[in-house]
């Protein structure tokens, strides 16, 4: 798999936020989940350069600061679960599909705006916490219908055409998750699910979904 190349300009905003606006590990994790490019080897090497530069200037405090930030980033990288990795990878690849043509739908099926649904899925994928993810599902109830399942199916077909089996597995996992959430909510009699019901359905789906395809982090180019 090709390695991605980053430059400082492309990550400057995210890096500055991680360096100076994340006093707690929890806040650091939120920044990392929203900016997975911080998990690249490019950033690891950048920290090495910053530490060496501070040491060459005999600025012990600055060197200590950079070392602390690097240790936090490494700890967060290790703490990310296979679920987190799957969502980061899916968000990255699905983002690349923005601008693609409307997905063809079978005759007689419900029409929906491909790009609009794709954009809302990306918002959900990038939610850093369970609570925020549930809030997004409440805000966009169409994500609790069969629309995401149809979209993932179409994207899987496109990924197979290009031989991207890892993307196929990512989409398959997400489709399974949304199917499980929808199945859990379909058992409710209410037309609109409450926040608590959505939360319970999401927790159930997270437990039942197989994320084993994402246990080997080295398979993900943006973590290399």
N, C-alpha and C positions, 0 to 999 in steps of 0.2 A: 504494500500500500504506500502511495506517495506521501512523503512528509510535507507538512505545511510550513511555509516560510512566513514569518511575521516581521514587521518592522516596528520600531519604537512608536512612531506616530499612530499606528493602528491600535495600540493598546495603552497609549499614554493616559487617557482619561480614567480607564479602569484601574490602571496601576497606581495612579495618584490617589484614587479613592481607597484602594486597599491599603496603601501606605499610611495615609493620614486621616482617614475617616472611619476606621474600623477598630475601635478601642477594645472590643471583646471578640472572642473566637466566633460567637454566634453571628455577629455583624460581618466578620470576615468571610464566613461560610456563605452568607447571602450574596456578597459581592462576587465570590467565586462562582456560585451557581448561575448568577446572571451574566458572568463574563468568563466562560470556560477557556478563553484564550490565555488566561493567567496560569493555566495548568500546563503550558507548553515548556519544552526544554529551553526555548528561547528566553523565557522569563527566568528560569533557573540560572542560565549563563549570565543574564543581566544582573541578577543579585550578586553573583560572584564578582562581576566587574565593579559593582558599586561598593562592595566590601573592600576589595583590593584598593580602590581609589581612596576610600576613607582612611585606610591604613597607611597608604603612601603619604597622605596629608597629616598623618599622626593625629587624626581626629578619632579618638577612642570611643567617644559617645556616639558619633554617627555610625561607626563600624558596628557597635553594639546594637544600635537601632536596626540597621539593615539585617544583621544576623537574626535578631528576634523576629522580624517580619518574614525572613526566609524560613525559619523554623516553623512559624505559624502556617505558612503556605504549604510546607511539606506535610505537616500534621493534618491539615484539611484534606490534602490530596489522599492521604492514607485512610482518612475517616470516611471518604465518600463511599457509599454503598453501591452495589451493582445496579440498584434501581436508579440512583442518582446518575451513574455513568450512562445508563440507557437513555435517560431523559435528556441529558446534555448532548449525547450523540444524535438523538432523534431531532432535537431542536436545531442543531447545527445543519443536519442534512435537509430537514424539511424547510429550513430557511432558504436553502438554495433552490427550492422549488417555487418560491414566490415569483410570480410573473409567468408561470407556465400556463398553458391554455386550459380552458374549462375541461374538466374530466368528462368523458362521454358516459352517459347514463343509459341504462337499459330502458326500452320503451315501457311506458306505464309507471315508471318510478318517479318519486317526488323530485322536482327540480330544486337545487340549492346552489348558491353562489360558491364556487370552488375557492376563490381567493378569500372571500370573507370567512368561510369556515376554516381555511388554512391559517389565516391571521389569528383567529380566536384560539385555535389549537396551540399556536406558538406562544400566546400569552399564558396559557395554562402550563405548557411544558417548562416555561421559564420561572414559574412561581417557586420561590425559595422554601416555602413552608407548606405543610399540609393544610393549615387553616386558610392561607391565601389561595391555595389551589381550589379548595371547596368554595370559597367566595367567588372565584372566577366561574366555576360550574354553575353557581346560583345566578350569576350575572348573565351567563350565556347558556340558558337551558337547552339550546339546540345541540350542545355538546353531549347531552345525555340522551339524545335520540340515536338513530342508526346512521346519521351523517358521518361522524368520524370513522365508523366501521367501514362504510362505503369508500371513504377517502383513502383510508389506509390500504384497502384492498386494491384500489387503482394504483396507488404509489408502489405497492409491492409488485404489481405487474410491470410497471415501468422500470423498477430497479432490477428485476429479473432480466429484462431485455438488455440491460447494460452490464449484467454479470456481477452486480453488487450484492453479494449474498449477505454481508454483514448488515446492510441497510434493510434487506428483506427480513432478517431476523429481528431487527429493531422494530420495524413496523408490525411484524407479527405479534411481538410482545405487547406493543401498545394497543393493537386491535383486541387482543385477548383481555387486556385490562379494561378497556371501555365496554366490551361485551359483558364482562362480569359486573361492572358498575350498573349498567343498564338492566341486566337481569335481576339484580338485587332490588332495584327501584321499581321494576315492573310488578313486583309482588305487593307493592303498596297500593292501597285503594285510592289514595288522594291523587288528584290530577297533577298537582305540583308538589314535589318533594321538599321537605323542610331541610334546613341546614344540618340538623342532627341526623336526619335520614341519609343525606348525601355523604356526610362524614363517615357514618357507619358503613355505607356501601363502598366508599373509597378504601377504608381500612380493610374491609373484607377482600376487595379486589387486589390490594397490595399483597396480602398474605397468600392469595391463591394464584396470582400470576407468576409464571416461571421466568425469572430474570437470570437464569443460569448462563445464558448465552453471553452475558456481559461481565462474567467474573474475571476474565483475563484482560486487565486494563491495557496491556501492551498492544492489544488489537486496535485501539483507538488512536488514530493519527494525531488528534489534538492533544493527547496526553504524552506523546513521544518526545 
